[in-house]
Amino acid sequence: MNRFAVALAPLILAATAFSAQAQDPHTGHTMPAPTRPAPAPSATPQSPGPPATQDPHAGHVMPPARTPPAADPHAGHRMPGQPATADPHAGHDMSMSAGPPDVPTSADNPGRPPEDPLPAAALSGPAHAADLVFGAEAMAAARRVLVRENGDVRATAVIIDRLEAGLGDDDETWLWDVQGWTGGDVNRFWWKSEGEGDFGGDLEEAELQALYSRAVTPFWDVQAGVRQDFRPDGENTTHLVLGVQGLAPYWWEVDAAAFLSTEGDLTARIEAEYDQRITQRLILQPRLEIDASASDIPELEIGSGLSSVEAGLRLRYEIRKEFAPYVGVEWSRAIGDTADYIKARGGEVDVTSVVVGVKAWF
């Protein structure tokens, strides 16, 4: 036991000394002598105050404070004989801040890379070099197919705009309004046909138009041709037709034409309709038709000026894009001298009816 105590004694003494040194952070530092002056003697005894706090950094050698450099009063001045510093942005176009630069594109000849002129031998051969390999006749047929398949397409359409029955207070009527065309994007042949009658009677009147149509703008065609009227109770009439058909602003489909009959009577008609989609299949279509005449035509009960106005509203459901039944309401009124002619024979000049029909195309 005595030997064990003797062996542990150095370790215990070292641990005690290390603990005492760790408690005092400034152990071993040389502390300077206090320089605080002694207090002046006072007649009144002073009560002892709290002991002064010891400075933890007393005796440490502090590095000298770094003084910031003084501002150069000649900064930015160029001294005589000193060359000017080159501007790194000299020659740069800084106009981007005012808007995009006007840079030529490939559509402008000055902006294209220069091209060498074609050698003379390039144009010395035939107009179509493939003719030498496959034959002129075979290549001519191939070029015709290429033109047709890339824009010069011939197509045909039939449009049943209205095929409907009208249910009014006094009578029940039916009518058709059909048109179609065949041709390309610019030149077409159009035909149009309209007719109406009573369920309890015969056909009242019908017309058929044959027109040449040419596109003059992307949305408008000019049409010219002939119109033939058929009347079971009257004289058939032939007219020259000149009109326009197309898509007006706000997606109104317009068909307007003037008619000059072989009797010298000049009349005009304008139709406009608009498709307002409520859903992908349900469509509301307002429609307006106005007829006018330059002179009185008593045998046809038509007066000069505005002769009649028709306004309708139809709601159709597209079972398919090509087939859509509809219901709606139609109002028509004769105006001016036309109304007088109708009143004279006992007819109605103001008629409102419910219509049921179908619109289709193929």
ZAKOLMI-189964 format. One line per field, with one value per residue (C-alpha): x, z, y; residue in one letter. Coordinates in Angstrom, 3 decimals, padded with zeros to 6 digits, m for minus. Layout:
xx: c(X, ...)
zz: c(Z, ...)
yy: c(Y, ...)
resn: c(A, ...)
//
This chain:
xx: c(000.000, 002.798, 004.428, 001.170, 000.751, 004.327, 003.731, 000.569, 001.963, 003.670, 000.507, m001.667, 000.727, 000.826, m002.971, m003.307, m000.894, m002.607, m006.020, m004.808, m003.227, m006.411, m008.544, m006.417, m006.302, m003.490, m001.242, 002.376, 001.727, 003.904, 001.537, 002.660, 002.821, m000.314, m000.087, m003.287, m002.529, m003.231, m006.483, m006.237, m006.708, m010.180, m011.396, m014.526, m013.899, m015.061, m016.968, m015.170, m016.643, m016.633, m013.238, m012.057, m012.539, m009.255, m008.499, m008.275, m005.922, m003.601, m000.002, m000.829, 001.205, m001.401, m000.440, m000.407, m003.685, m003.737, m004.224, m006.257, m004.354, m005.139, m007.215, m005.169, m006.220, m005.082, m006.990, m008.498, m006.246, m004.025, m000.609, 001.213, 003.169, 001.199, m000.579, m004.364, m005.680, m007.541, m011.327, m012.090, m015.590, m014.377, m016.182, m018.918, m022.526, m024.359, m027.678, m029.339, m030.490, m032.660, m034.148, m033.207, m030.605, m031.571, m029.702, m030.310, m031.850, m031.757, m034.748, m032.633, m030.134, m027.551, m027.595, m026.866, m023.399, m021.999, m022.585, m020.519, m022.335, m023.432, m021.008, m022.124, m022.185, m024.863, m027.517, m026.351, m028.302, m032.036, m034.569, m035.257, m032.165, m034.207, m035.795, m032.503, m032.727, m036.435, m037.856, m039.676, m043.183, m042.765, m041.274, m044.007, m046.650, m044.691, m044.481, m048.230, m048.845, m046.388, m048.178, m051.577, m050.498, m048.831, m051.592, m053.419, m055.895, m059.329, m062.062, m065.846, m068.279, m072.047, m073.453, m077.043, m077.302, m081.016, m083.426, m086.291, m089.976, m091.653, m094.577, m096.572, m099.996, m101.771, m099.685, m096.849, m094.046, m090.904, m087.787, m084.327, m081.154, m078.344, m075.079, m071.863, m068.641, m065.903, m062.421, m059.260, m058.343, m058.570, m060.938, m064.156, m067.531, m070.347, m073.977, m076.747, m080.385, m083.272, m086.957, m090.016, m093.620, m096.555, m097.214, m100.795, m099.994, m097.495, m094.078, m094.273, m090.927, m087.422, m084.162, m080.909, m077.630, m074.542, m071.510, m067.836, m065.991, m062.506, m060.663, m059.492, m058.316, m057.681, m061.268, m063.346, m064.511, m066.046, m068.805, m070.517, m072.978, m076.670, m079.755, m082.939, m086.224, m089.036, m092.625, m095.501, m098.050, m095.997, m093.382, m089.919, m087.184, m083.498, m080.978, m077.336, m075.566, m072.640, m071.736, m069.224, m069.056, m066.683, m065.837, m066.327, m064.690, m065.870, m066.454, m069.656, m070.286, m071.639, m073.227, m074.263, m075.308, m077.073, m079.416, m080.330, m083.249, m083.913, m086.829, m084.442, m085.357, m082.479, m082.698, m080.238, m079.945, m077.574, m077.340, m075.225, m074.886, m072.603, m071.765, m071.472, m070.114, m071.598, m069.851, m067.872, m071.161, m073.831, m073.872, m076.144, m076.511, m078.123, m079.045, m080.175, m081.427, m082.379, m083.922, m084.152, m085.291, m084.451, m088.016, m091.542, m092.220, m096.003, m096.177, m093.788, m095.332, m092.052, m091.883, m088.967, m086.490, m086.207, m088.739, m088.352, m086.319, m085.838, m084.144, m083.711, m082.000, m081.166, m079.634, m078.047, m076.325, m073.501, m073.923, m071.010, m069.273, m071.093, m074.579, m076.372, m080.135, m081.446, m084.459, m085.082, m087.366, m087.739, m089.297, m090.007, m091.648, m092.513, m091.642, m092.968, m094.745, m094.065, m096.210, m098.967, m098.968, m099.261, m102.029, m103.948, m104.222, m105.004, m101.607, m099.649, m096.826, m095.424, m094.847, m093.175, m092.667, m090.788, m088.397, m087.008, m084.387, m080.975, m077.642, m075.214, m072.305, m070.333)
zz: c(000.000, 000.823, m002.500, m004.355, m002.576, m003.334, m007.046, m007.255, m005.390, m008.428, m010.501, m007.818, m007.442, m011.239, m011.494, m008.647, m010.269, m013.677, m012.125, m010.389, m013.564, m015.602, m013.185, m013.652, m017.346, m016.777, m014.691, m015.646, m017.180, m015.959, m014.662, m014.824, m011.727, m011.107, m012.301, m010.697, m008.518, m004.850, m003.780, m002.068, 001.650, 002.746, 006.059, 005.676, 005.831, 002.644, 002.704, 000.927, m002.573, m004.647, m005.711, m009.149, m011.944, m013.113, m016.824, m018.456, m021.124, m018.793, m019.713, m023.249, m026.033, m028.505, m032.187, m033.363, m034.909, m038.713, m040.133, m043.416, m046.318, m047.083, m050.203, m053.249, m054.136, m057.733, m058.267, m061.802, m063.013, m065.988, m065.419, m068.266, m070.386, m069.177, m072.003, m071.758, m070.717, m073.551, m073.028, m072.991, m074.420, m077.160, m080.429, m078.747, m079.817, m076.636, m078.396, m076.868, m073.955, m076.346, m078.150, m080.299, m082.952, m086.588, m087.802, m091.358, m091.610, m094.265, m095.897, m096.710, m099.497, m097.804, m094.756, m096.690, m097.189, m100.602, m103.238, m106.270, m109.595, m111.223, m113.773, m117.366, m117.662, m114.954, m117.290, m120.474, m119.944, m120.255, m118.014, m116.264, m116.065, m114.924, m118.386, m119.719, m117.315, m117.001, m120.134, m120.664, m120.713, m117.451, m115.657, m116.899, m115.398, m112.136, m111.938, m112.429, m109.544, m107.374, m108.060, m107.354, m104.088, m102.816, m103.144, m106.451, m104.955, m106.492, m103.912, m103.780, m100.985, m100.508, m097.677, m096.468, m094.608, m093.803, m094.278, m091.979, m091.191, m089.844, m087.426, m087.364, m086.151, m089.484, m091.619, m091.654, m094.140, m095.292, m097.081, m098.220, m098.524, m100.090, m101.802, m102.905, m104.794, m106.642, m107.547, m105.888, m103.438, m105.975, m108.770, m108.031, m109.465, m107.012, m107.155, m104.815, m104.479, m102.314, m102.233, m099.982, m099.844, m097.617, m096.243, m097.353, m100.821, m103.641, m104.107, m103.943, m105.555, m106.031, m107.476, m108.746, m109.240, m111.204, m110.395, m111.148, m107.930, m107.595, m104.368, m104.319, m100.678, m098.170, m096.854, m099.735, m103.096, m105.974, m107.721, m111.060, m113.018, m113.650, m111.548, m112.641, m110.736, m110.890, m109.989, m110.505, m110.499, m112.302, m114.926, m114.596, m114.543, m115.417, m113.749, m114.066, m110.708, m109.277, m105.622, m102.878, m100.307, m097.395, m093.770, m092.331, m089.126, m085.921, m087.868, m089.622, m092.742, m095.401, m098.788, m100.724, m104.364, m106.904, m109.542, m112.911, m114.557, m118.267, m117.693, m116.480, m112.786, m110.353, m106.918, m104.160, m101.208, m098.260, m095.789, m092.638, m089.953, m087.012, m085.046, m081.301, m079.644, m076.219, m075.901, m078.310, m079.672, m078.806, m081.147, m081.190, m084.626, m085.233, m088.873, m090.794, m094.380, m096.105, m099.595, m101.613, m105.077, m107.257, m108.649, m108.138, m109.501, m109.086, m110.641, m107.954, m105.162, m104.621, m103.919, m104.394, m101.560, m098.713, m099.414, m096.559, m093.490, m091.887, m088.527, m086.871, m083.951, m084.133, m081.549, m083.001, m081.551, m083.534, m083.254, m085.647, m087.358, m090.543, m089.034, m086.583, m085.888, m084.586, m083.220, m083.306, m083.990, m087.208, m087.664, m091.057, m092.097, m095.398, m095.676, m097.691, m100.953, m100.611, m097.480, m099.362, m102.098, m099.522, m097.614, m100.844, m101.408, m097.722, m096.656, m093.442, m093.497, m090.065, m089.377, m086.432, m086.411, m084.609, m086.855, m086.629, m089.037, m089.740, m090.957, m092.678, m095.100, m096.956)
yy: c(000.000, 002.402, 001.657, 002.361, 005.739, 006.679, 005.843, 007.988, 011.011, 012.632, 012.253, 013.852, 016.830, 017.395, 017.292, 019.802, 022.257, 021.950, 022.622, 025.750, 027.053, 026.414, 028.429, 031.597, 032.553, 035.026, 032.800, 033.385, 036.837, 039.696, 042.325, 045.941, 048.058, 050.038, 053.603, 054.862, 057.930, 057.706, 059.375, 062.745, 062.667, 063.569, 064.764, 062.669, 058.977, 057.218, 054.042, 051.269, 050.632, 047.537, 046.291, 047.459, 044.969, 043.543, 044.137, 040.657, 041.997, 043.835, 043.104, 041.925, 043.494, 044.856, 045.382, 049.005, 050.247, 050.297, 053.785, 053.961, 055.481, 059.094, 059.834, 060.787, 064.375, 063.757, 060.527, 060.455, 063.285, 062.570, 064.024, 065.780, 063.366, 060.351, 058.424, 058.130, 054.711, 052.957, 052.605, 048.849, 049.605, 051.952, 051.153, 049.073, 049.781, 050.716, 051.341, 048.280, 050.436, 052.453, 049.423, 046.434, 047.088, 047.312, 044.230, 043.021, 039.566, 036.902, 038.551, 041.602, 041.273, 043.564, 041.284, 038.123, 036.781, 037.634, 034.992, 034.305, 034.558, 031.334, 029.949, 030.128, 026.333, 026.082, 027.515, 025.861, 022.634, 021.904, 023.615, 020.292, 018.114, 015.100, 015.001, 013.628, 010.680, 009.831, 011.425, 014.721, 013.189, 011.261, 014.248, 016.609, 014.309, 014.137, 017.922, 018.241, 015.831, 017.796, 021.084, 019.565, 017.958, 021.143, 023.698, 023.305, 020.845, 020.319, 019.776, 019.630, 020.495, 020.502, 022.643, 022.293, 025.562, 025.318, 022.449, 023.359, 023.539, 026.672, 026.461, 029.710, 030.799, 030.435, 028.093, 025.607, 026.182, 024.444, 025.667, 024.702, 026.772, 024.746, 025.631, 023.981, 024.480, 022.672, 023.904, 025.146, 027.866, 030.707, 029.684, 027.841, 027.019, 027.807, 026.815, 027.992, 027.009, 028.255, 027.410, 027.477, 026.377, 025.409, 021.960, 022.303, 023.662, 023.636, 025.155, 028.961, 029.833, 028.508, 029.759, 028.285, 030.147, 029.107, 031.277, 031.651, 032.570, 034.000, 034.743, 038.368, 038.422, 035.634, 035.894, 037.242, 035.900, 037.836, 035.891, 036.372, 034.258, 033.683, 033.037, 031.324, 031.727, 029.137, 030.097, 027.663, 030.506, 033.137, 033.825, 032.374, 035.007, 034.992, 037.312, 038.274, 038.015, 039.950, 039.620, 038.941, 036.189, 035.782, 036.283, 039.781, 041.073, 039.398, 036.141, 037.142, 035.054, 037.404, 036.709, 039.827, 040.063, 042.278, 040.806, 042.297, 040.506, 040.171, 042.571, 045.272, 044.983, 045.517, 043.893, 043.104, 040.773, 040.522, 037.647, 037.543, 034.895, 034.262, 031.092, 031.681, 028.558, 027.907, 024.547, 022.399, 021.003, 023.584, 026.605, 029.667, 031.280, 034.687, 035.291, 038.388, 038.763, 042.039, 042.418, 045.629, 046.708, 049.680, 049.875, 048.540, 045.064, 044.640, 041.171, 039.894, 041.997, 043.834, 047.560, 049.933, 050.461, 048.013, 045.289, 042.794, 041.898, 038.484, 037.894, 034.540, 032.848, 029.145, 026.837, 023.725, 020.694, 019.130, 015.392, 015.379, 018.253, 017.283, 016.942, 019.254, 019.503, 022.818, 024.688, 028.407, 031.320, 033.334, 036.772, 038.353, 041.606, 043.209, 046.915, 049.861, 049.212, 045.483, 045.443, 047.273, 044.623, 041.844, 043.590, 044.099, 040.359, 039.673, 038.364, 038.871, 041.399, 040.460, 036.771, 035.012, 031.264, 028.517, 026.612, 023.090, 021.868, 020.453, 021.805, 019.452, 019.365, 016.741)
resn: c(M, N, R, F, A, V, A, L, A, P, L, I, L, A, A, T, A, F, S, A, Q, A, Q, D, P, H, T, G, H, T, M, P, A, P, T, R, P, A, P, A, P, S, A, T, P, Q, S, P, G, P, P, A, T, Q, D, P, H, A, G, H, V, M, P, P, A, R, T, P, P, A, A, D, P, H, A, G, H, R, M, P, G, Q, P, A, T, A, D, P, H, A, G, H, D, M, S, M, S, A, G, P, P, D, V, P, T, S, A, D, N, P, G, R, P, P, E, D, P, L, P, A, A, A, L, S, G, P, A, H, A, A, D, L, V, F, G, A, E, A, M, A, A, A, R, R, V, L, V, R, E, N, G, D, V, R, A, T, A, V, I, I, D, R, L, E, A, G, L, G, D, D, D, E, T, W, L, W, D, V, Q, G, W, T, G, G, D, V, N, R, F, W, W, K, S, E, G, E, G, D, F, G, G, D, L, E, E, A, E, L, Q, A, L, Y, S, R, A, V, T, P, F, W, D, V, Q, A, G, V, R, Q, D, F, R, P, D, G, E, N, T, T, H, L, V, L, G, V, Q, G, L, A, P, Y, W, W, E, V, D, A, A, A, F, L, S, T, E, G, D, L, T, A, R, I, E, A, E, Y, D, Q, R, I, T, Q, R, L, I, L, Q, P, R, L, E, I, D, A, S, A, S, D, I, P, E, L, E, I, G, S, G, L, S, S, V, E, A, G, L, R, L, R, Y, E, I, R, K, E, F, A, P, Y, V, G, V, E, W, S, R, A, I, G, D, T, A, D, Y, I, K, A, R, G, G, E, V, D, V, T, S, V, V, V, G, V, K, A, W, F)
//
